[in-house]
Amino acid sequence: MKENRITELFGIKYPIIAGGMVWCSSWRMAAAVSNAGGLGLLGAGSLPPELLREHIQKMKKAVTPPGSDGRSSAWGVNLPMMNPLADAMVDIIIEEGVKIVFTSAGSPKKYTARFHEAGIKVAHVVSSSKFARKCEEAGVDAVVAEGFEAGGHNGKEETSTMVLIPECRKATTLPLIAAGGIASGQAMMAAMALGAEGVQIGTLFALSQESSASEAFKQLCINLNEGDTMLALKRLSPTRLIKNAFFEKMNAAEEAGASADELREMIGFGATRRGIFEGDIENGELEIGQVVSAIKEIKPVAQIIDELVSDFEATRQRLADL
């Protein structure tokens, strides 16, 4: 796999980024991705500020130490800006010397200048070409275009990855990363054919051995079929969920006309922790991507990345032979 603007920007071997997912992307998983040649991101969305600091410090020790070329594995933090504790997290990120931050769920202008002043490279997650243009105006270093196949929070536009990537490619000259529905080297090749220069993968790594998600959650996921996830909570923030008792309850409330405040009250506190981290697969909020139906085995991160790269190269050769 050749170097490109994404590998050069972040100092990584492969243009493969592990999404920073709540209750899945702990320091263990992020470090495993970085040590295997990708870019691991700590998921700050499920970490209170001081626990984020602890995970950052553990990441520093867990990544591969500098080799003969003087470079160590690159890693970063994913920061959902809708988090009410985001300001405190920004302070910690800067204090701890983090070099890469992926921001989401907010305006790319909010923290980019401050991060750049601290020598931090910034990528921002968008769900439309309109916001890709805003990223360029804000001065971010790269754009992540995430289609609505992705797990967790999605854009209200419900634009698929296959449609979104070429639209974002036309909208910005920045390095472009595709996300949503990517779990194979074939999908990586398709994303790059559409104009992406790297991929951000969530679901596949959420179900890795190193993921901090509960075993009950992982086992449920590898037995799901097509159609077992769906967007819900559209009056709050469109979120792709597994169809369980929690989903049915929230979906029924939405169809009955529940307001955003009523839905928020019904969800209560800690629904995603209860579902993903603690393993309450009936009453917890279970976020996962649509591509989960293609994943039938829990594997170590290093094997996942090896298989992605091998599949990508085999696909390249197959296309060259056509």
C-alpha positions in Angstrom: 0.0 0.0 0.0 1.6 3.3 -1.2 2.0 6.4 1.0 -0.4 9.2 0.4 -1.4 12.5 2.0 -3.1 10.7 4.9 -0.1 8.5 5.8 2.2 11.5 5.5 -0.1 13.8 7.5 -0.3 11.5 10.5 3.0 9.6 10.2 1.4 6.2 9.8 2.1 3.1 7.7 -1.4 2.4 6.5 -4.2 5.0 5.8 -6.4 3.2 8.3 -7.9 5.0 11.3 -9.8 3.4 14.1 -12.8 5.5 15.1 -12.9 6.8 18.6 -16.0 5.0 19.8 -17.7 5.4 23.2 -17.1 2.4 25.5 -15.0 0.6 22.8 -12.0 2.7 22.1 -9.9 2.4 25.2 -6.1 2.9 25.3 -5.6 -0.9 24.7 -7.5 -0.9 21.4 -6.1 2.4 20.2 -2.6 1.4 21.0 -3.0 -1.9 19.2 -4.2 -0.1 16.1 -1.3 2.3 16.2 1.3 -0.4 16.8 -0.1 -2.4 13.8 0.5 0.6 11.5 -2.8 2.4 11.6 -3.9 5.4 13.6 -5.6 4.6 16.9 -7.9 7.1 18.5 -9.0 7.2 22.2 -12.7 7.7 22.4 -13.1 10.7 24.7 -16.9 10.6 24.6 -17.2 8.0 27.3 -14.3 9.3 29.5 -14.6 11.9 32.2 -11.7 14.4 32.0 -9.3 12.8 34.5 -9.9 9.3 33.2 -9.1 10.7 29.7 -5.8 11.9 31.1 -5.1 8.5 32.6 -5.9 6.8 29.2 -3.6 9.3 27.4 -0.8 8.5 29.8 -1.3 4.8 29.3 -1.2 5.3 25.5 2.1 7.0 25.8 3.6 3.9 27.4 1.7 1.3 25.2 2.6 2.5 21.7 5.7 1.2 20.0 8.8 3.1 21.2 10.9 5.0 18.6 12.8 2.7 16.2 16.0 3.3 14.2 14.1 6.0 12.2 13.3 7.9 15.4 9.5 7.6 14.9 7.1 6.0 17.2 3.5 4.9 16.5 1.1 7.8 15.9 -2.1 8.0 17.9 -4.7 10.6 18.8 -8.0 11.4 20.6 -11.5 11.6 19.2 -13.4 14.6 20.8 -17.2 14.8 20.4 -17.7 18.5 20.9 -21.3 18.1 22.1 -19.9 16.7 25.3 -20.6 19.2 28.1 -17.1 18.5 29.4 -15.3 19.2 26.1 -13.6 22.4 27.3 -11.9 20.5 30.2 -10.9 17.7 27.8 -9.3 20.2 25.4 -7.2 21.5 28.3 -6.0 18.0 29.2 -5.3 17.1 25.5 -3.0 20.1 25.2 -1.4 19.6 28.6 -0.6 16.0 27.8 1.0 16.8 24.5 -1.4 14.9 22.2 -0.4 15.4 18.6 -3.6 14.4 16.7 -7.3 15.2 17.4 -10.4 14.2 15.5 -13.3 16.4 16.4 -17.0 15.7 15.7 -20.6 16.8 16.6 -19.9 20.6 16.4 -18.4 23.4 14.5 -14.8 22.8 13.2 -14.0 26.4 14.1 -14.5 25.9 17.8 -11.2 24.4 18.8 -9.1 24.1 15.6 -7.1 27.4 16.0 -6.3 26.5 19.6 -5.2 23.0 18.7 -3.0 24.3 15.9 -1.4 26.8 18.3 -0.4 23.8 20.4 1.0 21.9 17.4 -1.9 19.5 17.1 -3.2 18.2 13.8 -7.0 18.3 13.4 -9.4 16.2 11.4 -13.1 16.9 11.6 -16.0 14.5 11.0 -18.8 15.6 8.6 -22.0 14.2 7.2 -22.4 16.5 4.1 -20.4 18.3 1.5 -21.6 21.6 3.0 -19.8 20.9 6.2 -16.8 19.7 4.3 -16.5 23.2 2.8 -16.8 24.7 6.3 -13.9 22.5 7.4 -11.7 24.0 4.8 -12.8 27.5 5.8 -12.0 26.6 9.5 -8.4 25.4 8.5 -8.6 21.8 9.6 -6.0 19.4 8.3 -8.2 16.6 7.0 -11.9 15.8 6.7 -13.7 12.6 7.6 -16.8 12.1 5.5 -19.1 9.7 7.4 -22.0 8.0 5.7 -25.2 7.1 7.5 -24.2 3.4 7.5 -22.0 4.2 10.4 -22.9 3.2 14.0 -23.7 5.7 16.7 -24.5 9.4 15.9 -25.2 10.2 12.2 -26.0 13.2 10.1 -29.6 14.2 9.6 -29.2 14.1 5.9 -28.9 10.2 5.9 -26.5 10.3 3.0 -24.8 7.0 2.2 -21.0 6.7 2.0 -21.0 5.9 -1.7 -22.9 9.2 -2.4 -21.1 11.3 0.2 -17.5 10.7 -0.6 -17.5 12.0 -4.2 -19.6 15.0 -3.2 -17.1 15.8 -0.4 -14.2 15.3 -2.9 -15.7 17.9 -5.1 -16.3 20.2 -2.2 -12.8 20.3 -0.7 -9.1 20.0 -1.6 -8.2 18.7 1.9 -7.1 15.1 2.6 -10.3 13.1 2.7 -11.1 10.1 4.9 -14.1 7.9 4.2 -16.2 6.4 7.1 -19.3 4.4 7.4 -19.8 0.8 6.2 -16.2 0.0 5.7 -15.0 -3.4 7.0 -12.9 -4.9 4.2 -10.1 -4.1 1.8 -12.6 -4.2 -1.0 -14.6 -1.4 0.7 -11.3 0.5 1.3 -10.6 0.3 -2.5 -14.1 1.5 -3.3 -13.8 4.5 -1.0 -10.5 5.4 -2.6 -11.9 5.0 -6.1 -14.5 7.6 -5.1 -11.9 10.1 -4.0 -10.9 9.2 -0.4 -7.3 8.9 0.7 -7.9 6.9 3.8 -10.6 5.2 5.8 -12.0 5.4 9.3 -13.3 2.1 10.6 -15.4 1.7 13.7 -17.5 -1.5 13.8 -14.7 -3.8 12.9 -12.5 -2.6 15.6 -15.4 -2.3 18.1 -15.6 -6.1 17.8 -11.9 -6.7 18.2 -10.4 -8.6 21.1 -8.8 -5.4 22.4 -12.1 -3.4 22.3 -13.3 -2.5 25.8 -16.9 -3.3 24.8 -18.5 -6.2 26.9 -18.3 -9.7 25.7 -22.1 -9.9 25.7 -22.2 -7.0 23.3 -19.6 -8.5 21.0 -21.3 -11.9 20.9 -24.6 -10.3 20.1 -23.1 -8.3 17.3 -21.4 -11.1 15.5 -24.7 -12.9 15.3 -26.6 -10.0 13.7 -28.1 -10.1 10.2 -28.9 -7.5 7.6 -31.5 -5.1 8.8 -30.9 -5.7 12.5 -29.7 -2.0 12.9 -31.7 1.1 12.2 -31.5 4.9 12.7 -33.5 6.1 15.7 -33.7 9.2 18.0 -34.0 11.5 15.0 -35.6 14.3 17.0 -32.4 14.3 19.1 -29.5 13.2 17.0 -29.9 10.4 14.4 -28.3 7.3 15.9 -27.8 3.9 14.4 -28.9 1.2 17.0 -29.4 -2.5 17.3 -33.0 -3.4 17.4 -33.6 -4.5 21.0 -36.1 -3.6 23.8 -34.5 -0.2 24.2 -34.7 0.6 20.5 -38.4 -0.5 20.3 -39.3 1.6 23.3 -37.6 4.7 21.8 -38.9 4.1 18.3 -42.5 3.7 19.6 -42.2 7.0 21.6 -40.9 8.8 18.5 -43.7 7.4 16.3 -46.2 8.5 19.0 -44.8 12.1 18.7 -42.6 12.4 21.8 -40.6 15.6 21.9 -36.8 15.8 22.1 -37.0 16.6 25.8 -39.3 13.7 26.4 -37.0 11.3 24.5 -34.0 12.6 26.5 -35.8 12.0 29.7 -36.7 8.4 28.6 -33.1 7.6 27.7 -31.9 8.8 31.1 -28.3 8.6 32.2 -25.7 6.0 31.1 -27.8 4.1 28.5 -24.8 3.5 26.2 -22.6 2.4 29.1 -25.2 0.0 30.3 -25.6 -1.5 26.8 -22.1 -1.6 25.3 -19.8 -1.6 28.3 -21.9 -3.5 30.9 -23.6 -5.8 28.5 -27.3 -5.2 29.1 -28.2 -6.2 25.6 -32.0 -5.7 26.1 -32.3 -2.4 28.0 -29.1 -0.7 27.0 -28.5 1.7 24.0 -26.5 -0.5 21.5 -24.7 1.6 18.9 -23.1 -0.3 16.0 -22.7 0.1 12.2 -24.8 -1.4 9.5 -21.8 -3.5 8.2 -22.0 -5.5 11.5 -23.9 -8.2 9.6 -20.7 -9.1 7.7 -18.6 -9.6 10.8 -18.8 -13.1 12.3 -15.7 -13.5 14.4 -13.9 -11.5 17.1 -10.2 -11.1 16.1 -7.1 -9.3 17.4 -6.5 -5.9 16.0 -3.2 -6.9 14.3 -4.9 -9.7 12.4 -7.7 -7.3 11.4 -5.3 -4.8 9.9 -3.2 -7.5 8.2 -6.4 -8.9 6.5 -7.6 -5.4 5.5 -4.2 -4.7 3.8 -4.1 -8.1 2.1 -7.7 -7.8 0.9 -7.0 -4.3 -0.4 -3.9 -5.5 -2.4 -5.8 -8.5 -3.8 -8.6 -6.2 -4.9 -6.2 -3.9 -6.6 -4.8 -6.8 -8.5 -8.2 -8.2 -9.4 -9.2 -4.8 -10.8 -5.9 -4.5 -12.7 -6.7 -7.8 -14.4 -10.2 -6.7 -15.6 
